[in-house]
């Protein structure tokens, strides 16, 4: 979050960050038992769905060794809604092969070190400088 907070073209205060909007403020990373709670799971999913649909764009931090199915769903929602998609990859992982669908769905890929200076007022398209895996 520090890299995005340092970016003057991002309104962090009014941005949707999933871990900051989990149902009843209960975070699954602190309470993994919530994954068995139907109310919490349903409300958190729908909160994320609303967050994606009401945002101008989607920024996803992608870690090649930690494929996140939930992030894949959010990327798909954003694409279906015509949102601009930026994928940020940690510098040490940039260039490593990534999932084919994540590779194809994004409008641009940048290194984490580029995030504080990227001008989100002028979104652009660029290929990922790495291969793909299934």
Secondary structure, DSSP 8 states (H G I E B T S, - for coil): -HHHHT-TT--GGGS--GGGS-GGG--TTT-GGGGG-HHHHHHHHHHHHHHHHHSSEEEEEE-TTS--HHHHHHHHHHHHTT-EEEEEE-GGGTTS-EEHHHHHH-SEEEEGGGGGG--TTS------SS-EE-
